[in-house]
Amino acid sequence: MFIRQLTIIIIFISSLNLLGQSTSDKYYKRMEGKIGENINVTANIVRLFDNVSGNYIYYYMDGAEDMYYGKTVDLNGKFFNNDSLNLKEFGSKEYTFRGLIKEGQYDGEWNVDNSKALYFNMKEYYPNGSLPFEVYYLNSESRLDKQKKDSPTAQIELTLVYPEGKYFQAGIIDSVQKIIMDSYFGRGFKLSSPQQMLEDFEIEYFDNYKKQTEYRKETSPSSSLNYQKQVNMSVIYNSNYILCTEYIRYAYAGGAHGMSNISYDIVDLDSGLKLGYEDIFDQESDSLLSIVLTQQLRLNYQIPDEISLAEAGFFVEEVKPNKNLFVNGEGIGFVYNSY
């Protein structure tokens, strides 16, 4: 048992101001290629109109026999003039990738922190043990009182990344679709086409909004009757018969602040089964994991051993493993939501 990364995430979700609905403006691509002559790279990219998000991991031979794996780095960026795509690493002010993406190929210049610029080339590629996906999107709002222009509103934004296409093993895509459906929409949601399911979810949300605010609209201030919901999805890892999908949710129902949540599905693409904590760690791992996670927390926040976590502002003295875990190119991470 070996843990290579602990990730504690503070979530910030912003609405996207997006135009257009053409299929070519919404897609997922798994890409492989090289940076320079000897740095291998694998990337997961989701395009939503002119906005792009995703991640990449690089690896290369360190000596004659050892393979060095770098960190999985989050990316975000924008399209310019349709085929020109620039991507930044998370936290960076400057673009890391500048290039053209066309007909399943992305090439251009890679530069980190003003280091030597290197040529990169990546191609869309789905080897055995990885899946192709399509991206579906919905964004709408509904007024509580249809007759009033200044009526409180409910807004909903949904991004669904859904497996479609061919896979060399029968039944795997169907299994992954079912897993994603249960996580995204909830168990028992009616199966339909992906876009239709988003629309059915939208109708259900607006119906619930009107029911929940009906008894309050005469006595509550209008500002407290504005609702908002976002469910966004991405692919964290899609290689070596392991798929990890991420779900980021935000909901506001007229209170002091909204609620954010992040969760994951890990799927074995050989069997089509969802993997949980118990499938990855044995029963004796909890105490050792707690030590590793607590040490990593101290390292992340630079907390000396002589200072307790309580003194540093935390509510616990040790970090215990939870079941909200993900897999990426570095290893396994744990995410602890605020609520």
C-alpha positions as CSV (number, residue, x, y, z in Angstrom):
1,M,0.0,0.0,0.0
2,F,1.5,3.3,-1.1
3,I,0.0,6.8,-1.2
4,R,1.7,9.3,-3.5
5,Q,-0.6,12.3,-3.0
6,L,-3.0,13.9,-0.6
7,T,-5.2,16.6,-2.1
8,I,-7.5,18.8,0.0
9,I,-9.5,21.0,-2.4
10,I,-11.2,24.3,-1.8
11,I,-13.8,24.6,-4.5
12,F,-14.6,27.7,-6.5
13,I,-17.2,27.5,-9.2
14,S,-18.1,30.4,-11.5
15,S,-20.8,30.6,-14.1
16,L,-19.6,30.4,-17.7
17,N,-20.8,33.1,-20.1
18,L,-21.0,30.9,-23.2
19,L,-22.6,31.2,-26.6
20,G,-23.3,28.8,-29.3
21,Q,-24.5,25.2,-29.4
22,S,-22.7,23.4,-32.2
23,T,-21.3,19.9,-31.4
24,S,-17.8,20.9,-32.5
25,D,-17.7,23.4,-29.7
26,K,-18.3,20.8,-27.1
27,Y,-16.0,17.7,-26.8
28,Y,-13.7,15.6,-24.8
29,K,-10.3,14.4,-26.1
30,R,-7.8,12.1,-24.6
31,M,-4.4,13.0,-26.2
32,E,-0.9,11.5,-26.1
33,G,2.3,12.9,-27.5
34,K,5.7,14.4,-26.7
35,I,7.1,17.7,-25.4
36,G,10.6,18.2,-26.9
37,E,12.3,14.9,-27.9
38,N,12.0,12.8,-24.8
39,I,9.1,14.0,-22.5
40,N,6.0,11.9,-23.0
41,V,2.7,13.5,-22.2
42,T,-0.9,12.4,-21.8
43,A,-3.8,14.9,-21.5
44,N,-7.5,14.9,-20.8
45,I,-9.2,18.0,-22.4
46,V,-12.8,19.1,-22.2
47,R,-14.0,21.9,-24.5
48,L,-17.1,23.9,-23.7
49,F,-17.5,26.5,-26.4
50,D,-14.4,28.8,-26.2
51,N,-13.4,27.5,-22.7
52,V,-11.2,24.5,-22.1
53,S,-10.3,22.6,-18.9
54,G,-8.5,19.4,-18.2
55,N,-5.1,18.1,-17.0
56,Y,-1.9,16.6,-18.2
57,I,0.9,14.4,-16.9
58,Y,4.4,14.1,-18.2
59,Y,6.9,11.3,-17.8
60,Y,10.3,10.5,-19.2
61,M,13.2,8.1,-18.8
62,D,15.5,9.1,-16.0
63,G,18.6,7.1,-16.8
64,A,18.7,3.8,-18.6
65,E,15.9,2.0,-16.7
66,D,14.0,4.4,-14.4
67,M,10.8,6.2,-15.6
68,Y,10.2,9.5,-13.9
69,Y,6.6,10.6,-13.5
70,G,5.8,14.3,-13.0
71,K,2.8,15.7,-11.3
72,T,-0.7,15.7,-12.8
73,V,-1.2,19.4,-13.6
74,D,-4.7,21.0,-14.0
75,L,-5.2,23.1,-17.1
76,N,-7.5,25.8,-18.2
77,G,-7.6,28.0,-21.3
78,K,-9.4,29.4,-24.2
79,F,-9.8,29.1,-27.9
80,F,-8.9,31.9,-30.2
81,N,-9.9,32.0,-33.9
82,N,-11.5,28.5,-33.5
83,D,-8.4,26.3,-33.9
84,S,-5.9,28.3,-31.8
85,L,-5.8,26.9,-28.3
86,N,-3.8,28.3,-25.4
87,L,-3.7,26.5,-22.0
88,K,-2.4,27.6,-18.6
89,E,-1.3,25.4,-15.7
90,F,-3.3,25.9,-12.6
91,G,-2.1,29.0,-10.7
92,S,0.0,30.3,-13.6
93,K,-0.5,33.8,-15.2
94,E,1.1,32.8,-18.5
95,Y,0.1,30.2,-21.0
96,T,2.0,27.0,-20.9
97,F,0.7,25.5,-24.2
98,R,0.2,27.7,-27.2
99,G,-0.8,26.0,-30.4
100,L,-3.3,24.8,-33.0
101,I,-5.7,21.9,-32.5
102,K,-7.2,20.5,-35.6
103,E,-8.4,17.1,-36.8
104,G,-7.4,15.4,-33.6
105,Q,-3.9,16.9,-33.4
106,Y,-2.6,19.6,-31.1
107,D,0.9,21.1,-31.6
108,G,2.7,24.2,-30.9
109,E,5.0,25.6,-28.2
110,W,5.3,24.5,-24.5
111,N,6.9,26.9,-22.0
112,V,6.9,26.8,-18.1
113,D,8.0,29.8,-16.0
114,N,9.9,31.3,-18.9
115,S,12.1,28.3,-19.3
116,K,13.4,27.1,-22.7
117,A,10.4,26.8,-25.1
118,L,9.9,23.3,-26.5
119,Y,7.9,22.1,-29.4
120,F,5.0,19.8,-28.5
121,N,2.8,17.5,-30.5
122,M,-0.2,15.5,-29.2
123,K,-2.7,13.4,-31.0
124,E,-6.2,12.1,-30.0
125,Y,-5.7,8.5,-29.0
126,Y,-7.8,5.9,-27.2
127,P,-5.8,2.7,-26.6
128,N,-7.4,-0.4,-25.1
129,G,-8.2,0.5,-21.5
130,S,-9.5,4.0,-22.2
131,L,-12.9,5.3,-23.4
132,P,-14.1,8.0,-25.8
133,F,-16.7,10.5,-24.4
134,E,-19.1,13.1,-25.7
135,V,-20.0,16.4,-23.9
136,Y,-23.5,17.6,-23.4
137,Y,-24.5,20.9,-22.0
138,L,-27.6,22.8,-20.7
139,N,-27.9,26.3,-19.3
140,S,-31.3,27.9,-18.5
141,E,-33.3,29.9,-16.0
142,S,-37.0,30.1,-15.0
143,R,-38.8,33.0,-13.3
144,L,-40.9,32.3,-10.2
145,D,-43.6,34.6,-11.5
146,K,-43.8,34.5,-15.3
147,Q,-45.7,37.8,-15.4
148,K,-43.0,39.8,-13.6
149,K,-39.7,40.8,-15.3
150,D,-38.1,41.4,-11.9
151,S,-39.3,38.1,-10.5
152,P,-36.8,35.9,-8.6
153,T,-35.3,33.2,-10.8
154,A,-33.9,29.7,-10.6
155,Q,-30.8,29.1,-12.8
156,I,-29.4,25.7,-13.7
157,E,-26.2,24.8,-15.6
158,L,-25.3,21.2,-16.4
159,T,-22.2,19.7,-18.1
160,L,-22.3,15.9,-18.7
161,V,-19.4,13.9,-20.0
162,Y,-20.9,10.7,-21.3
163,P,-19.2,7.6,-22.8
164,E,-20.2,6.8,-26.4
165,G,-18.7,5.0,-29.3
166,K,-17.0,1.7,-29.5
167,Y,-14.9,-0.3,-27.0
168,F,-13.3,-3.6,-27.7
169,Q,-14.9,-5.3,-24.7
170,A,-18.7,-5.9,-24.8
171,G,-20.8,-4.3,-22.0
172,I,-18.1,-1.9,-20.6
173,I,-19.6,1.3,-22.1
174,D,-23.1,0.3,-20.9
175,S,-21.8,-0.3,-17.4
176,V,-19.9,3.0,-17.3
177,Q,-23.0,4.8,-18.5
178,K,-25.0,3.4,-15.7
179,I,-22.4,4.3,-13.1
180,I,-22.3,7.9,-14.4
181,M,-26.1,8.1,-14.6
182,D,-26.4,7.1,-10.9
183,S,-23.8,9.6,-9.7
184,Y,-24.9,12.5,-11.9
185,F,-28.7,12.3,-11.8
186,G,-29.3,10.0,-8.8
187,R,-30.4,6.3,-8.6
188,G,-33.7,5.5,-10.4
189,F,-33.5,8.4,-12.9
190,K,-35.2,7.5,-16.2
191,L,-32.8,6.3,-18.9
192,S,-33.0,8.3,-22.1
193,S,-30.6,10.1,-24.5
194,P,-28.0,12.2,-22.7
195,Q,-29.5,15.5,-23.8
196,Q,-33.0,14.4,-22.9
197,M,-31.8,13.3,-19.5
198,L,-30.4,16.8,-18.9
199,E,-33.7,18.3,-20.0
200,D,-35.7,16.0,-17.7
201,F,-33.4,16.9,-14.8
202,E,-34.0,20.6,-15.6
203,I,-37.8,20.2,-15.6
204,E,-37.6,18.4,-12.2
205,Y,-35.4,21.1,-10.8
206,F,-37.7,23.9,-11.8
207,D,-40.7,22.0,-10.5
208,N,-39.1,21.5,-7.1
209,Y,-38.0,25.2,-7.1
210,K,-41.6,26.4,-7.5
211,K,-42.9,23.9,-4.8
212,Q,-40.2,24.9,-2.3
213,T,-40.8,28.7,-2.7
214,E,-44.6,28.7,-3.0
215,Y,-45.2,29.1,0.7
216,R,-42.4,31.7,1.1
217,K,-42.9,34.1,-1.8
218,E,-45.5,36.3,-0.1
219,T,-43.5,36.8,3.1
220,S,-39.8,36.4,2.1
221,P,-37.6,39.1,0.4
222,S,-37.2,38.5,-3.3
223,S,-33.4,38.0,-2.9
224,S,-34.0,34.9,-0.8
225,L,-36.0,33.3,-3.5
226,N,-33.2,33.2,-6.1
227,Y,-31.9,29.7,-6.6
228,Q,-29.0,28.3,-8.5
229,K,-27.7,24.9,-9.3
230,Q,-24.6,23.7,-11.2
231,V,-23.4,20.2,-11.9
232,N,-20.2,20.0,-13.8
233,M,-18.2,16.9,-14.8
234,S,-14.8,16.1,-16.1
235,V,-12.4,13.2,-16.7
236,I,-9.5,13.0,-14.3
237,Y,-7.9,9.8,-15.5
238,N,-8.6,7.6,-18.6
239,S,-5.7,5.1,-19.0
240,N,-4.5,1.6,-18.2
241,Y,-8.0,0.2,-17.7
242,I,-8.8,2.8,-15.0
243,L,-11.3,5.6,-15.4
244,C,-11.8,8.4,-12.9
245,T,-14.6,10.9,-13.4
246,E,-15.1,14.0,-11.3
247,Y,-18.4,15.7,-10.3
248,I,-18.5,19.2,-9.0
249,R,-21.8,20.5,-7.6
250,Y,-22.9,23.9,-6.4
251,A,-26.4,24.7,-5.1
252,Y,-27.8,28.0,-3.7
253,A,-31.3,28.1,-2.2
254,G,-31.6,31.6,-0.9
255,G,-29.5,31.2,2.2
256,A,-26.4,33.0,3.4
257,H,-24.2,31.1,0.9
258,G,-24.3,28.2,-1.5
259,M,-23.1,24.7,-0.9
260,S,-20.3,23.1,-2.9
261,N,-19.3,19.4,-3.2
262,I,-16.9,17.4,-5.2
263,S,-17.0,13.6,-5.7
264,Y,-15.6,10.9,-7.9
265,D,-16.2,7.6,-9.6
266,I,-13.3,5.1,-10.1
267,V,-14.1,2.4,-12.6
268,D,-12.2,-0.7,-13.6
269,L,-12.4,-0.7,-17.4
270,D,-11.6,-4.4,-17.6
271,S,-14.6,-5.5,-15.6
272,G,-16.8,-2.4,-15.9
273,L,-17.2,-2.4,-12.1
274,K,-17.1,0.7,-9.8
275,L,-14.2,0.6,-7.4
276,G,-14.5,1.8,-3.8
277,Y,-12.2,2.4,-0.9
278,E,-12.5,-1.3,0.2
279,D,-11.4,-2.5,-3.3
280,I,-8.2,-0.5,-3.1
281,F,-7.1,-0.7,0.5
282,D,-7.3,-3.6,3.0
283,Q,-8.9,-3.3,6.4
284,E,-5.6,-2.8,8.2
285,S,-4.7,0.2,6.1
286,D,-6.7,2.8,8.0
287,S,-4.2,3.6,10.8
288,L,-1.3,3.8,8.4
289,L,-3.2,5.9,6.0
290,S,-4.1,8.3,8.8
291,I,-0.4,8.8,9.6
292,V,0.4,9.4,6.0
293,L,-2.5,11.8,5.4
294,T,-1.7,13.8,8.6
295,Q,1.9,14.1,7.6
296,Q,0.9,15.3,4.2
297,L,-1.5,17.8,5.6
298,R,1.3,19.2,7.8
299,L,3.6,19.3,4.8
300,N,1.0,21.1,2.6
301,Y,0.4,23.8,5.2
302,Q,3.9,23.9,6.6
303,I,2.8,23.0,10.1
304,P,5.8,22.1,12.4
305,D,5.5,18.9,14.5
306,E,5.5,20.8,17.7
307,I,2.3,22.7,16.8
308,S,-1.0,20.8,17.1
309,L,-3.5,20.8,14.2
310,A,-6.0,22.5,16.6
311,E,-3.5,25.3,17.2
312,A,-3.1,25.6,13.4
313,G,-6.8,26.1,13.0
314,F,-8.1,22.6,12.2
315,F,-10.8,20.8,14.1
316,V,-9.0,17.5,14.3
317,E,-5.6,16.2,15.4
318,E,-5.3,13.6,12.8
319,V,-6.7,13.1,9.3
320,K,-8.5,9.9,8.8
321,P,-9.1,8.4,5.4
322,N,-12.6,8.9,4.0
323,K,-14.2,7.2,1.0
324,N,-14.1,10.3,-1.3
325,L,-11.0,9.3,-3.3
326,F,-9.7,9.7,-6.8
327,V,-7.0,8.3,-9.1
328,N,-4.8,10.1,-11.5
329,G,-1.4,9.6,-13.1
330,E,0.4,10.1,-9.8
331,G,-1.5,7.8,-7.6
332,I,-4.4,8.1,-5.2
333,G,-5.8,11.3,-3.6
334,F,-8.4,12.0,-0.9
335,V,-10.8,15.0,-1.0
336,Y,-12.5,16.4,2.1
337,N,-15.5,18.6,1.4
338,S,-16.4,21.6,3.6
339,Y,-19.7,20.0,4.6
